[in-house]
Amino acid sequence: MFTGLIEDIGTVQRIDAGDEGARLRIRTSLASELSSGDSIAVNGACLTAVAADGDAFEADVVNRTLELTSLGPLRPGERVNLELPMRLGDRLGGHLVQGHVDGTGAVVGSTEHGFGRRLVISVPEDLRPYLVERGSVTVDGVSLTIAGVSDGTFEVALIPETLERTTLGEKGEGRRVNLELDVIARYVERLVSGLGEKGTE
């Protein structure tokens, strides 16, 4: 379980691609806290470290994850948002994030707004019912509050702190981003649909 508060921005050093997937090597100061088998969220996707040394870790990514997330288009030299799992007793500063990407969207607009920036992101049709104004969403691993929802898109406001500590300020139009819905919205939807089914019996 994660919080959506980014702990470091890593740099992709190497991508070894094969028929069954790819192995990523990512340089980060968090590598010293990782051992083989530990989890780490990379742009919001929970991966397992298979090796770690003083300044980098490696993780395997299967083809399905490469296809369904923004990890597929990554190239050496690109920067990624990183977060280690939360520990029992940690403060929940963002919101509950599982590291399970629900789908990807694309940045369709980026404008300066006061001392921050606003991003408009397209969203797949099946995810739209779970997005509500002032609700939570995770974009490339970053816990954000939805500033507005319109037909097929939603908007988030990025404060200077977020622009400095994450890669979201680097996302230009057309850039693919990972999206994870608020898990509470998922549970509420399941509960309500279950009550509806009972009512028809």
Z-matrix of the N, CA and C atoms (Angstrom, degrees):
N
C 1 1.459
C 2 1.531 1 109.15
N 3 1.342 2 115.59 1 140.38
C 4 1.457 3 121.72 2 -177.88
C 5 1.534 4 109.24 3 -125.19
N 6 1.326 5 116.20 4 177.47
C 7 1.469 6 120.59 5 -179.25
C 8 1.526 7 113.03 6 -116.30
N 9 1.329 8 117.38 7 -14.43
C 10 1.456 9 119.75 8 -175.78
C 11 1.509 10 113.56 9 82.86
N 12 1.341 11 116.67 10 11.81
C 13 1.462 12 121.46 11 174.53
C 14 1.524 13 108.29 12 -101.61
N 15 1.307 14 117.27 13 112.91
C 16 1.458 15 122.56 14 -172.36
C 17 1.530 16 110.03 15 -71.43
N 18 1.346 17 115.04 16 132.01
C 19 1.460 18 120.32 17 -178.76
C 20 1.526 19 113.13 18 -96.43
N 21 1.317 20 117.12 19 -25.93
C 22 1.460 21 119.72 20 179.06
C 23 1.521 22 108.91 21 -161.88
N 24 1.315 23 115.34 22 156.00
C 25 1.465 24 121.46 23 170.79
C 26 1.520 25 106.90 24 -104.15
N 27 1.324 26 116.13 25 116.90
C 28 1.452 27 121.16 26 179.38
C 29 1.513 28 111.37 27 -94.81
N 30 1.319 29 115.97 28 167.13
C 31 1.462 30 121.87 29 177.65
C 32 1.523 31 109.27 30 -121.90
N 33 1.320 32 116.00 31 128.62
C 34 1.460 33 120.45 32 178.24
C 35 1.532 34 108.26 33 -70.37
N 36 1.324 35 116.31 34 116.33
C 37 1.460 36 120.84 35 179.82
C 38 1.529 37 112.21 36 -89.02
N 39 1.337 38 115.51 37 -39.27
C 40 1.456 39 118.74 38 -174.33
C 41 1.527 40 109.93 39 -153.48
N 42 1.323 41 116.34 40 146.08
C 43 1.458 42 122.48 41 173.70
C 44 1.520 43 107.88 42 -129.47
N 45 1.330 44 115.71 43 114.11
C 46 1.455 45 120.82 44 177.46
C 47 1.527 46 108.13 45 -102.07
N 48 1.330 47 115.93 46 101.12
C 49 1.463 48 121.40 47 -175.82
C 50 1.526 49 110.52 48 -93.29
N 51 1.337 50 115.66 49 142.53
C 52 1.457 51 121.90 50 177.25
C 53 1.512 52 110.04 51 -142.19
N 54 1.316 53 116.51 52 -172.90
C 55 1.460 54 121.04 53 -177.93
C 56 1.518 55 112.59 54 -65.84
N 57 1.328 56 117.63 55 -29.30
C 58 1.452 57 120.95 56 -174.16
C 59 1.528 58 113.47 57 -101.85
N 60 1.318 59 116.81 58 1.97
C 61 1.451 60 119.28 59 179.54
C 62 1.511 61 111.26 60 147.63
N 63 1.334 62 115.64 61 -150.01
C 64 1.462 63 119.70 62 -177.93
C 65 1.522 64 109.83 63 -146.99
N 66 1.318 65 115.35 64 150.69
C 67 1.462 66 121.15 65 172.57
C 68 1.525 67 107.64 66 -108.64
N 69 1.335 68 115.50 67 124.67
C 70 1.458 69 121.64 68 178.45
C 71 1.520 70 109.89 69 -98.83
N 72 1.309 71 116.70 70 138.15
C 73 1.464 72 121.94 71 169.14
C 74 1.515 73 107.04 72 -115.22
N 75 1.329 74 115.64 73 121.31
C 76 1.458 75 121.34 74 -173.48
C 77 1.525 76 109.74 75 -124.34
N 78 1.302 77 115.55 76 126.81
C 79 1.470 78 121.10 77 178.49
C 80 1.517 79 109.51 78 -85.83
N 81 1.337 80 115.47 79 130.95
C 82 1.459 81 120.71 80 -178.73
C 83 1.516 82 110.47 81 -164.88
N 84 1.315 83 116.02 82 152.45
C 85 1.459 84 120.92 83 175.92
C 86 1.526 85 111.54 84 -70.39
N 87 1.342 86 117.26 85 -15.57
C 88 1.462 87 121.13 86 179.56
C 89 1.527 88 112.33 87 -76.55
N 90 1.328 89 117.57 88 -11.82
C 91 1.463 90 120.83 89 -176.10
C 92 1.527 91 111.76 90 -58.26
N 93 1.333 92 116.63 91 -32.52
C 94 1.465 93 120.11 92 -178.53
C 95 1.525 94 112.02 93 -66.54
N 96 1.337 95 117.12 94 -17.44
C 97 1.463 96 121.24 95 179.57
C 98 1.519 97 112.35 96 -95.94
N 99 1.325 98 117.45 97 -0.16
C 100 1.464 99 121.61 98 -175.03
C 101 1.520 100 111.56 99 -106.28
N 102 1.328 101 114.64 100 144.74
C 103 1.451 102 122.53 101 169.97
C 104 1.526 103 107.49 102 -127.69
N 105 1.315 104 116.61 103 164.39
C 106 1.454 105 120.53 104 177.92
C 107 1.524 106 110.09 105 -56.77
N 108 1.325 107 116.46 106 129.00
C 109 1.459 108 122.00 107 -178.85
C 110 1.503 109 114.47 108 99.93
N 111 1.341 110 117.78 109 -11.68
C 112 1.465 111 120.75 110 179.00
C 113 1.529 112 110.95 111 -76.79
N 114 1.321 113 114.91 112 151.83
C 115 1.462 114 121.07 113 178.13
C 116 1.521 115 110.77 114 -92.61
N 117 1.323 116 115.11 115 150.14
C 118 1.461 117 122.17 116 173.46
C 119 1.518 118 108.16 117 -153.36
N 120 1.315 119 117.24 118 139.01
C 121 1.460 120 121.46 119 178.48
C 122 1.525 121 108.96 120 -90.15
N 123 1.328 122 115.71 121 125.05
C 124 1.464 123 122.76 122 178.10
C 125 1.522 124 107.43 123 -114.42
N 126 1.329 125 116.32 124 111.89
C 127 1.465 126 121.01 125 -173.23
C 128 1.527 127 111.39 126 51.01
N 129 1.337 128 115.33 127 35.66
C 130 1.459 129 120.49 128 176.15
C 131 1.504 130 115.46 129 88.78
N 132 1.325 131 118.99 130 -6.48
C 133 1.460 132 122.27 131 178.70
C 134 1.521 133 109.19 132 -98.21
N 135 1.318 134 117.08 133 123.08
C 136 1.458 135 121.06 134 -178.92
C 137 1.518 136 110.19 135 -73.41
N 138 1.334 137 116.62 136 119.60
C 139 1.458 138 122.97 137 178.76
C 140 1.524 139 108.94 138 -120.32
N 141 1.328 140 115.89 139 163.03
C 142 1.459 141 121.97 140 177.81
C 143 1.518 142 109.76 141 -109.89
N 144 1.309 143 115.69 142 125.31
C 145 1.465 144 119.79 143 177.12
C 146 1.527 145 109.10 144 -68.16
N 147 1.324 146 116.51 145 130.29
C 148 1.465 147 120.88 146 177.24
C 149 1.523 148 110.81 147 -105.15
N 150 1.320 149 116.60 148 -12.88
C 151 1.459 150 122.18 149 176.65
C 152 1.516 151 107.89 150 -161.81
N 153 1.325 152 116.78 151 150.51
C 154 1.461 153 121.34 152 177.88
C 155 1.522 154 108.90 153 -154.18
N 156 1.326 155 115.38 154 140.50
C 157 1.461 156 120.02 155 173.61
C 158 1.523 157 107.77 156 -129.18
N 159 1.292 158 118.13 157 -158.95
C 160 1.458 159 120.79 158 -173.35
C 161 1.504 160 115.82 159 -62.82
N 162 1.328 161 117.79 160 -32.24
C 163 1.465 162 118.40 161 -173.58
C 164 1.517 163 114.63 162 -132.26
N 165 1.321 164 118.77 163 7.07
C 166 1.465 165 120.37 164 -179.59
C 167 1.523 166 110.66 165 -156.80
N 168 1.328 167 116.11 166 160.02
C 169 1.462 168 121.36 167 173.60
C 170 1.526 169 108.51 168 -133.40
N 171 1.324 170 115.29 169 162.87
C 172 1.458 171 121.28 170 177.61
C 173 1.516 172 109.34 171 -123.44
N 174 1.329 173 116.00 172 145.43
C 175 1.459 174 121.58 173 179.09
C 176 1.520 175 108.90 174 -143.99
N 177 1.321 176 115.55 175 142.16
C 178 1.458 177 121.09 176 176.98
C 179 1.522 178 109.91 177 -90.71
N 180 1.328 179 115.75 178 140.51
C 181 1.466 180 121.81 179 179.24
C 182 1.525 181 107.87 180 -127.61
N 183 1.333 182 116.87 181 119.65
C 184 1.463 183 120.36 182 -179.02
C 185 1.530 184 109.85 183 -74.31
N 186 1.322 185 115.60 184 162.38
C 187 1.462 186 120.70 185 -175.56
C 188 1.525 187 112.55 186 -58.28
N 189 1.328 188 117.26 187 -38.99
C 190 1.467 189 119.25 188 -177.77
C 191 1.527 190 110.83 189 -63.13
N 192 1.324 191 116.56 190 -40.06
C 193 1.462 192 119.53 191 177.41
C 194 1.527 193 110.80 192 -66.38
N 195 1.324 194 116.66 193 -39.01
C 196 1.469 195 119.99 194 177.17
C 197 1.518 196 111.22 195 -62.04
N 198 1.337 197 116.79 196 -36.00
C 199 1.465 198 120.95 197 -178.46
C 200 1.526 199 112.18 198 -75.73
N 201 1.334 200 116.98 199 -36.90
C 202 1.462 201 120.79 200 -170.91
C 203 1.526 202 114.32 201 -94.38
N 204 1.329 203 117.53 202 -5.03
C 205 1.469 204 120.30 203 -177.63
C 206 1.528 205 110.24 204 -127.70
N 207 1.312 206 114.59 205 176.80
C 208 1.468 207 120.18 206 178.20
C 209 1.520 208 111.80 207 -81.74
N 210 1.344 209 117.75 208 4.97
C 211 1.464 210 119.76 209 177.64
C 212 1.525 211 111.44 210 -74.36
N 213 1.326 212 117.05 211 -25.67
C 214 1.454 213 120.50 212 -178.38
C 215 1.520 214 114.72 213 -58.26
N 216 1.330 215 118.70 214 -46.01
C 217 1.475 216 120.14 215 -178.99
C 218 1.529 217 115.23 216 -78.90
N 219 1.339 218 118.38 217 -0.13
C 220 1.469 219 119.75 218 -177.85
C 221 1.523 220 111.42 219 -58.96
N 222 1.336 221 114.52 220 146.61
C 223 1.456 222 121.41 221 177.35
C 224 1.529 223 109.08 222 -132.61
N 225 1.338 224 118.36 223 153.79
C 226 1.464 225 120.46 224 177.00
C 227 1.531 226 111.09 225 -53.35
N 228 1.316 227 115.38 226 138.64
C 229 1.459 228 121.24 227 -178.68
C 230 1.508 229 113.61 228 97.13
N 231 1.335 230 117.89 229 -17.56
C 232 1.459 231 120.16 230 179.81
C 233 1.524 232 110.59 231 -75.19
N 234 1.325 233 115.61 232 152.74
C 235 1.458 234 122.41 233 -178.87
C 236 1.525 235 109.32 234 -100.46
N 237 1.336 236 115.76 235 143.93
C 238 1.460 237 121.34 236 -177.39
C 239 1.521 238 110.10 237 -133.27
N 240 1.328 239 115.43 238 148.97
C 241 1.460 240 121.84 239 176.31
C 242 1.517 241 109.76 240 -79.83
N 243 1.339 242 116.89 241 135.29
C 244 1.453 243 121.87 242 -177.37
C 245 1.526 244 110.97 243 -128.21
N 246 1.332 245 114.43 244 141.91
C 247 1.469 246 120.12 245 174.71
C 248 1.525 247 109.02 246 -148.04
N 249 1.325 248 116.47 247 133.58
C 250 1.453 249 121.88 248 172.50
C 251 1.528 250 109.65 249 -82.86
N 252 1.337 251 118.37 250 155.36
C 253 1.472 252 120.01 251 179.45
C 254 1.520 253 111.11 252 -60.45
N 255 1.328 254 115.28 253 149.15
C 256 1.454 255 119.61 254 177.47
C 257 1.524 256 109.57 255 -72.90
N 258 1.335 257 115.90 256 150.89
C 259 1.454 258 122.22 257 176.81
C 260 1.521 259 109.17 258 -100.15
N 261 1.337 260 115.63 259 153.94
C 262 1.456 261 119.42 260 174.65
C 263 1.525 262 108.90 261 -58.89
N 264 1.315 263 116.03 262 129.63
C 265 1.458 264 120.31 263 -178.60
C 266 1.509 265 113.24 264 99.16
N 267 1.370 266 117.75 265 -12.09
C 268 1.460 267 120.24 266 177.21
C 269 1.523 268 110.55 267 -68.72
N 270 1.315 269 115.85 268 151.92
C 271 1.464 270 120.31 269 172.94
C 272 1.523 271 109.83 270 -72.82
N 273 1.321 272 116.01 271 139.58
C 274 1.461 273 120.73 272 177.84
C 275 1.522 274 107.68 273 -93.74
N 276 1.330 275 115.94 274 86.35
C 277 1.457 276 120.19 275 -175.21
C 278 1.516 277 113.85 276 -79.28
N 279 1.330 278 117.56 277 -27.00
C 280 1.459 279 120.36 278 179.11
C 281 1.513 280 109.45 279 -102.00
N 282 1.346 281 117.31 280 -110.77
C 283 1.458 282 121.90 281 170.74
C 284 1.521 283 107.68 282 -147.38
N 285 1.324 284 117.77 283 172.66
C 286 1.457 285 121.12 284 -177.67
C 287 1.525 286 110.49 285 -68.16
N 288 1.325 287 115.56 286 118.30
C 289 1.467 288 122.34 287 -177.87
C 290 1.524 289 108.24 288 -123.38
N 291 1.311 290 117.50 289 129.66
C 292 1.460 291 121.42 290 -176.41
C 293 1.526 292 113.81 291 -91.58
N 294 1.309 293 116.80 292 -20.42
C 295 1.451 294 119.11 293 -174.54
C 296 1.520 295 112.14 294 81.07
N 297 1.320 296 116.37 295 16.55
C 298 1.462 297 122.67 296 177.05
C 299 1.525 298 108.30 297 -106.33
N 300 1.302 299 117.27 298 105.52
C 301 1.465 300 121.55 299 -175.58
C 302 1.529 301 109.60 300 -70.94
N 303 1.338 302 116.14 301 126.79
C 304 1.460 303 121.07 302 -179.66
C 305 1.520 304 112.55 303 -85.40
N 306 1.309 305 116.81 304 -22.46
C 307 1.456 306 121.24 305 -179.13
C 308 1.518 307 109.33 306 170.85
N 309 1.302 308 116.04 307 -179.09
C 310 1.464 309 119.77 308 177.59
C 311 1.515 310 110.03 309 -121.83
N 312 1.316 311 114.19 310 151.89
C 313 1.458 312 121.46 311 172.82
C 314 1.511 313 108.25 312 -123.56
N 315 1.315 314 115.83 313 -176.94
C 316 1.465 315 120.67 314 178.30
C 317 1.520 316 108.69 315 -134.08
N 318 1.321 317 115.59 316 141.08
C 319 1.465 318 120.37 317 176.02
C 320 1.530 319 108.13 318 -70.13
N 321 1.329 320 115.99 319 121.98
C 322 1.471 321 120.25 320 -179.74
C 323 1.522 322 111.47 321 -113.09
N 324 1.327 323 117.07 322 -5.95
C 325 1.454 324 119.93 323 177.82
C 326 1.511 325 110.78 324 -163.35
N 327 1.329 326 116.64 325 142.88
C 328 1.455 327 122.65 326 177.68
C 329 1.517 328 108.09 327 -146.15
N 330 1.329 329 116.20 328 118.22
C 331 1.459 330 120.19 329 -177.05
C 332 1.529 331 110.26 330 -135.18
N 333 1.333 332 115.67 331 144.63
C 334 1.461 333 120.34 332 173.91
C 335 1.521 334 108.11 333 -68.04
N 336 1.332 335 115.69 334 140.73
C 337 1.459 336 119.90 335 -177.60
C 338 1.523 337 107.98 336 -144.73
N 339 1.344 338 116.75 337 101.91
C 340 1.450 339 120.18 338 -175.46
C 341 1.516 340 109.40 339 61.71
N 342 1.337 341 117.05 340 -129.75
C 343 1.464 342 119.82 341 178.10
C 344 1.531 343 111.79 342 -91.05
N 345 1.319 344 116.81 343 5.38
C 346 1.457 345 120.93 344 -179.65
C 347 1.517 346 112.27 345 -122.48
N 348 1.305 347 115.09 346 -151.75
C 349 1.462 348 121.09 347 -178.49
C 350 1.512 349 108.97 348 -148.89
N 351 1.310 350 115.43 349 150.47
C 352 1.464 351 120.88 350 176.27
C 353 1.516 352 109.36 351 -115.48
N 354 1.336 353 115.59 352 134.59
C 355 1.454 354 121.52 353 175.50
C 356 1.517 355 109.18 354 -112.52
N 357 1.323 356 115.83 355 137.06
C 358 1.458 357 121.68 356 171.95
C 359 1.526 358 106.47 357 -109.53
N 360 1.325 359 115.66 358 127.46
C 361 1.455 360 121.33 359 -172.80
C 362 1.522 361 109.94 360 -126.02
N 363 1.316 362 116.08 361 131.31
C 364 1.457 363 120.04 362 175.57
C 365 1.517 364 109.16 363 -74.26
N 366 1.324 365 116.76 364 154.12
C 367 1.456 366 120.65 365 -177.03
C 368 1.525 367 109.13 366 -139.02
N 369 1.349 368 117.87 367 137.99
C 370 1.472 369 119.96 368 177.78
C 371 1.524 370 111.32 369 -58.60
N 372 1.305 371 115.99 370 149.97
C 373 1.460 372 121.30 371 -174.15
C 374 1.530 373 112.63 372 -58.54
N 375 1.329 374 117.46 373 -37.82
C 376 1.467 375 119.19 374 -175.86
C 377 1.523 376 112.94 375 -71.64
N 378 1.322 377 117.98 376 -15.37
C 379 1.462 378 121.08 377 179.46
C 380 1.531 379 112.92 378 -95.01
N 381 1.310 380 117.19 379 -15.05
C 382 1.467 381 120.85 380 -172.73
C 383 1.518 382 114.71 381 -59.57
N 384 1.340 383 119.91 382 -37.08
C 385 1.479 384 118.43 383 -178.09
C 386 1.519 385 114.18 384 -62.93
N 387 1.338 386 117.94 385 -18.52
C 388 1.457 387 121.04 386 -176.07
C 389 1.530 388 112.68 387 -91.59
N 390 1.319 389 117.85 388 -2.10
C 391 1.456 390 121.58 389 -177.81
C 392 1.519 391 109.83 390 -102.24
N 393 1.325 392 116.05 391 121.14
C 394 1.462 393 120.76 392 179.53
C 395 1.517 394 109.15 393 -132.16
N 396 1.304 395 115.42 394 148.50
C 397 1.465 396 119.62 395 178.97
C 398 1.526 397 110.37 396 -58.57
N 399 1.317 398 115.57 397 133.72
C 400 1.462 399 125.55 398 -177.56
C 401 1.529 400 112.57 399 71.52
N 402 1.320 401 116.79 400 8.58
C 403 1.457 402 120.82 401 172.21
C 404 1.523 403 109.89 402 -85.76
N 405 1.325 404 116.57 403 178.38
C 406 1.464 405 121.59 404 -178.04
C 407 1.519 406 111.43 405 -102.49
N 408 1.330 407 115.23 406 149.14
C 409 1.456 408 122.26 407 174.40
C 410 1.529 409 107.07 408 -151.56
N 411 1.327 410 116.18 409 151.54
C 412 1.463 411 120.74 410 176.49
C 413 1.523 412 108.37 411 -110.01
N 414 1.327 413 116.63 412 124.28
C 415 1.460 414 122.60 413 179.53
C 416 1.525 415 108.38 414 -118.04
N 417 1.320 416 116.48 415 115.25
C 418 1.471 417 121.84 416 -175.54
C 419 1.523 418 111.81 417 48.73
N 420 1.338 419 114.64 418 40.51
C 421 1.457 420 120.39 419 176.48
C 422 1.505 421 116.07 420 87.74
N 423 1.334 422 117.93 421 -2.54
C 424 1.470 423 121.82 422 -175.79
C 425 1.524 424 109.97 423 -100.62
N 426 1.326 425 116.67 424 125.03
C 427 1.457 426 122.22 425 176.52
C 428 1.525 427 109.61 426 -72.69
N 429 1.339 428 116.04 427 121.60
C 430 1.459 429 120.85 428 -177.55
C 431 1.523 430 110.62 429 -134.20
N 432 1.333 431 114.73 430 157.32
C 433 1.459 432 121.54 431 173.33
C 434 1.522 433 108.57 432 -99.57
N 435 1.315 434 116.20 433 132.43
C 436 1.463 435 121.09 434 -178.94
C 437 1.525 436 109.19 435 -73.54
N 438 1.328 437 115.97 436 121.72
C 439 1.470 438 121.17 437 -178.40
C 440 1.522 439 112.37 438 -87.30
N 441 1.308 440 117.37 439 -21.60
C 442 1.459 441 120.59 440 179.81
C 443 1.518 442 110.77 441 -173.05
N 444 1.323 443 115.47 442 152.93
C 445 1.462 444 121.74 443 179.20
C 446 1.521 445 108.39 444 -130.94
N 447 1.322 446 116.94 445 132.63
C 448 1.456 447 120.98 446 174.20
C 449 1.517 448 108.33 447 -133.79
N 450 1.309 449 117.27 448 -172.45
C 451 1.454 450 121.12 449 -174.43
C 452 1.530 451 110.89 450 -66.41
N 453 1.317 452 116.15 451 103.70
C 454 1.456 453 120.70 452 175.01
C 455 1.515 454 115.66 453 86.93
N 456 1.338 455 118.17 454 -0.58
C 457 1.466 456 120.62 455 179.81
C 458 1.528 457 110.28 456 -142.22
N 459 1.318 458 115.02 457 163.66
C 460 1.455 459 120.41 458 168.84
C 461 1.525 460 107.91 459 -137.95
N 462 1.320 461 115.53 460 163.65
C 463 1.461 462 120.97 461 -174.68
C 464 1.520 463 109.82 462 -125.55
N 465 1.331 464 116.17 463 140.43
C 466 1.461 465 121.40 464 175.54
C 467 1.519 466 108.96 465 -128.70
N 468 1.324 467 115.26 466 148.86
C 469 1.466 468 121.43 467 178.22
C 470 1.526 469 108.59 468 -105.11
N 471 1.319 470 116.45 469 128.54
C 472 1.457 471 122.17 470 -178.87
C 473 1.522 472 109.57 471 -107.01
N 474 1.331 473 115.76 472 119.13
C 475 1.455 474 119.78 473 177.63
C 476 1.531 475 108.89 474 -82.51
N 477 1.333 476 118.70 475 164.38
C 478 1.473 477 120.36 476 -179.14
C 479 1.525 478 113.85 477 -53.08
N 480 1.336 479 117.44 478 -37.74
C 481 1.462 480 120.65 479 179.77
C 482 1.527 481 111.14 480 -60.45
N 483 1.334 482 116.26 481 -42.41
C 484 1.466 483 120.84 482 178.88
C 485 1.526 484 110.61 483 -67.56
N 486 1.322 485 117.05 484 -39.96
C 487 1.461 486 120.70 485 179.09
C 488 1.526 487 110.98 486 -63.69
N 489 1.334 488 116.54 487 -34.21
C 490 1.460 489 120.25 488 -177.69
C 491 1.521 490 112.15 489 -79.10
N 492 1.334 491 117.35 490 -37.97
C 493 1.456 492 121.42 491 -170.40
C 494 1.526 493 114.85 492 -96.53
N 495 1.335 494 117.84 493 -3.33
C 496 1.457 495 121.41 494 -179.96
C 497 1.527 496 109.77 495 -133.40
N 498 1.316 497 115.76 496 176.15
C 499 1.465 498 120.95 497 178.61
C 500 1.527 499 112.76 498 -93.02
N 501 1.332 500 118.39 499 3.34
C 502 1.466 501 119.34 500 -173.83
C 503 1.522 502 112.74 501 -64.09
N 504 1.314 503 117.17 502 -29.19
C 505 1.460 504 119.28 503 178.39
C 506 1.513 505 112.97 504 -68.56
N 507 1.338 506 116.79 505 -14.81
C 508 1.467 507 121.42 506 -179.74
C 509 1.528 508 112.24 507 -92.12
N 510 1.330 509 116.93 508 -3.22
C 511 1.460 510 120.21 509 -174.02
C 512 1.527 511 110.85 510 -82.37
N 513 1.328 512 116.33 511 108.18
C 514 1.457 513 120.93 512 177.62
C 515 1.519 514 111.37 513 -88.13
N 516 1.316 515 115.86 514 174.02
C 517 1.460 516 120.54 515 -178.89
C 518 1.521 517 110.81 516 -59.60
N 519 1.330 518 114.81 517 136.96
C 520 1.448 519 121.59 518 -179.43
C 521 1.516 520 113.72 519 91.38
N 522 1.337 521 117.87 520 -10.16
C 523 1.458 522 120.90 521 -177.97
C 524 1.526 523 110.26 522 -72.13
N 525 1.311 524 115.55 523 131.52
C 526 1.455 525 121.98 524 179.93
C 527 1.527 526 110.00 525 -80.29
N 528 1.336 527 116.45 526 137.40
C 529 1.467 528 121.06 527 -179.16
C 530 1.524 529 109.85 528 -133.88
N 531 1.341 530 115.48 529 147.90
C 532 1.462 531 121.11 530 176.59
C 533 1.521 532 110.23 531 -77.08
N 534 1.321 533 115.72 532 141.48
C 535 1.458 534 121.70 533 177.89
C 536 1.524 535 109.48 534 -124.67
N 537 1.322 536 115.98 535 131.44
C 538 1.467 537 120.93 536 170.25
C 539 1.515 538 108.31 537 -125.77
N 540 1.320 539 115.61 538 127.52
C 541 1.452 540 121.22 539 -179.09
C 542 1.520 541 110.66 540 -76.49
N 543 1.308 542 115.35 541 161.19
C 544 1.459 543 121.49 542 175.22
C 545 1.526 544 108.11 543 -65.71
N 546 1.323 545 116.95 544 120.16
C 547 1.465 546 120.65 545 -176.15
C 548 1.527 547 111.11 546 -61.60
N 549 1.319 548 118.01 547 -29.63
C 550 1.465 549 120.40 548 178.50
C 551 1.524 550 110.31 549 -64.81
N 552 1.329 551 117.19 550 -38.12
C 553 1.463 552 120.37 551 177.07
C 554 1.520 553 110.67 552 -62.71
N 555 1.327 554 116.48 553 -36.58
C 556 1.466 555 121.10 554 177.39
C 557 1.529 556 110.84 555 -62.46
N 558 1.334 557 115.76 556 -46.44
C 559 1.461 558 119.84 557 -178.23
C 560 1.532 559 110.88 558 -66.57
N 561 1.321 560 117.09 559 -40.82
C 562 1.468 561 120.43 560 178.60
C 563 1.522 562 110.06 561 -61.41
N 564 1.344 563 116.28 562 -43.62
C 565 1.461 564 119.88 563 179.94
C 566 1.521 565 111.01 564 -61.89
N 567 1.328 566 117.08 565 -41.23
C 568 1.460 567 121.42 566 179.42
C 569 1.524 568 110.99 567 -65.51
N 570 1.333 569 115.83 568 -42.09
C 571 1.453 570 120.55 569 179.43
C 572 1.522 571 111.50 570 -63.82
N 573 1.322 572 116.63 571 -46.62
C 574 1.467 573 121.09 572 -178.29
C 575 1.516 574 111.01 573 -65.04
N 576 1.335 575 116.81 574 -42.65
C 577 1.461 576 119.47 575 179.73
C 578 1.521 577 110.32 576 -65.09
N 579 1.344 578 117.10 577 -35.25
C 580 1.455 579 120.50 578 177.43
C 581 1.512 580 112.12 579 -65.87
N 582 1.324 581 116.81 580 -39.55
C 583 1.458 582 120.42 581 177.21
C 584 1.514 583 110.75 582 -65.38
N 585 1.348 584 116.02 583 -36.77
C 586 1.462 585 119.86 584 178.82
C 587 1.516 586 111.87 585 -64.41
N 588 1.339 587 115.94 586 -40.16
C 589 1.456 588 120.03 587 179.29
C 590 1.527 589 111.11 588 -65.15
N 591 1.361 590 117.14 589 -39.02
C 592 1.458 591 120.26 590 179.02
C 593 1.520 592 110.98 591 -65.38
N 594 1.346 593 114.39 592 -33.76
C 595 1.454 594 118.23 593 -178.47
C 596 1.510 595 114.14 594 -69.20
N 597 1.327 596 116.74 595 -18.56
C 598 1.472 597 120.09 596 -178.81
C 599 1.516 598 112.03 597 -92.80
N 600 1.357 599 116.86 598 -3.94
C 601 1.464 600 119.30 599 -177.78
C 602 1.518 601 110.87 600 -77.23
